[in-house]
Amino acid sequence: MRIDPMRTGLIFGFFLAAFHAGWALLVALGWAQKLMDFIFWAHFITPLYRIEPFEAARAAILIGFVFVAGAIMGWMAALLWNALAPNISR
């Protein structure tokens, strides 16, 4: 089975961008630090990091960069899949 590299790249990119947009929303709402403190606490780790105040420009850069990186990774994964997957004819 072959997969479309462009579609796969877009799906990976959108998925990662949506995940990071959710993180940016948590930062904007002021909930990110509490979430990180809980996650560290649940893993028996003393929190080392402090969440900085929300900045829209930084959030846009984060989401855009992650989308591009995800799209490239998805595209490369699809090319690798197509090269290595057995070709099954029907």
One Martini backbone bead per residue (centre of mass of N, CA, C, O) as a GRO file, in nm:
protein
   90
    1MET     BB    1   0.094   0.038   0.025
    2ARG     BB    2   0.043   0.362  -0.065
    3ILE     BB    3   0.144   0.695   0.022
    4ASP     BB    4   0.094   1.034   0.048
    5PRO     BB    5   0.329   1.264   0.119
    6MET     BB    6   0.165   1.528   0.132
    7ARG     BB    7  -0.062   1.434   0.321
    8THR     BB    8   0.115   1.328   0.548
    9GLY     BB    9   0.255   1.595   0.607
   10LEU     BB   10  -0.001   1.757   0.676
   11ILE     BB   11  -0.096   1.581   0.908
   12PHE     BB   12   0.150   1.606   1.087
   13GLY     BB   13   0.157   1.915   1.098
   14PHE     BB   14  -0.129   1.960   1.217
   15PHE     BB   15  -0.097   1.791   1.469
   16LEU     BB   16   0.144   1.944   1.596
   17ALA     BB   17   0.014   2.225   1.585
   18ALA     BB   18  -0.232   2.162   1.763
   19PHE     BB   19  -0.077   2.080   2.014
   20HIS     BB   20   0.072   2.363   2.039
   21ALA     BB   21  -0.183   2.534   2.052
   22GLY     BB   22  -0.276   2.413   2.318
   23TRP     BB   23  -0.035   2.508   2.479
   24ALA     BB   24  -0.071   2.812   2.424
   25LEU     BB   25  -0.347   2.823   2.562
   26LEU     BB   26  -0.250   2.743   2.843
   27VAL     BB   27  -0.067   2.986   2.875
   28ALA     BB   28  -0.283   3.209   2.829
   29LEU     BB   29  -0.465   3.096   3.080
   30GLY     BB   30  -0.255   2.993   3.318
   31TRP     BB   31  -0.222   2.650   3.319
   32ALA     BB   32   0.067   2.536   3.257
   33GLN     BB   33   0.211   2.531   3.532
   34LYS     BB   34   0.015   2.339   3.675
   35LEU     BB   35   0.054   2.104   3.480
   36MET     BB   36   0.360   2.070   3.513
   37ASP     BB   37   0.361   2.027   3.816
   38PHE     BB   38   0.191   1.769   3.807
   39ILE     BB   39   0.365   1.597   3.619
   40PHE     BB   40   0.613   1.600   3.795
   41TRP     BB   41   0.486   1.492   4.053
   42ALA     BB   42   0.385   1.216   3.923
   43HIS     BB   43   0.715   1.159   3.855
   44PHE     BB   44   0.903   1.244   4.095
   45ILE     BB   45   0.956   1.561   4.026
   46THR     BB   46   1.123   1.848   4.044
   47PRO     BB   47   1.055   2.146   3.946
   48LEU     BB   48   1.253   2.350   3.700
   49TYR     BB   49   1.028   2.506   3.551
   50ARG     BB   50   0.917   2.817   3.397
   51ILE     BB   51   0.647   2.977   3.284
   52GLU     BB   52   0.596   3.206   3.062
   53PRO     BB   53   0.457   3.451   2.927
   54PHE     BB   54   0.244   3.532   2.693
   55GLU     BB   55   0.313   3.533   2.327
   56ALA     BB   56   0.191   3.557   2.018
   57ALA     BB   57   0.448   3.547   1.841
   58ARG     BB   58   0.570   3.291   1.970
   59ALA     BB   59   0.331   3.108   1.910
   60ALA     BB   60   0.343   3.136   1.600
   61ILE     BB   61   0.628   3.027   1.568
   62LEU     BB   62   0.583   2.754   1.696
   63ILE     BB   63   0.352   2.654   1.512
   64GLY     BB   64   0.494   2.694   1.238
   65PHE     BB   65   0.748   2.524   1.288
   66VAL     BB   66   0.601   2.258   1.360
   67PHE     BB   67   0.454   2.225   1.096
   68VAL     BB   68   0.700   2.206   0.911
   69ALA     BB   69   0.842   1.973   1.055
   70GLY     BB   70   0.603   1.772   1.031
   71ALA     BB   71   0.581   1.776   0.723
   72ILE     BB   72   0.863   1.668   0.668
   73MET     BB   73   0.840   1.407   0.830
   74GLY     BB   74   0.591   1.293   0.681
   75TRP     BB   75   0.713   1.291   0.400
   76MET     BB   76   0.955   1.107   0.470
   77ALA     BB   77   0.789   0.868   0.578
   78ALA     BB   78   0.636   0.812   0.313
   79LEU     BB   79   0.881   0.756   0.139
   80LEU     BB   80   0.985   0.523   0.308
   81TRP     BB   81   0.737   0.347   0.292
   82ASN     BB   82   0.729   0.325  -0.021
   83ALA     BB   83   1.018   0.192  -0.039
   84LEU     BB   84   0.962  -0.059   0.184
   85ALA     BB   85   0.701  -0.147   0.096
   86PRO     BB   86   0.515  -0.375  -0.025
   87ASN     BB   87   0.400  -0.455  -0.343
   88ILE     BB   88   0.049  -0.467  -0.390
   89SER     BB   89  -0.148  -0.632  -0.612
   90ARG     BB   90  -0.502  -0.625  -0.748
   0.00000   0.00000   0.00000
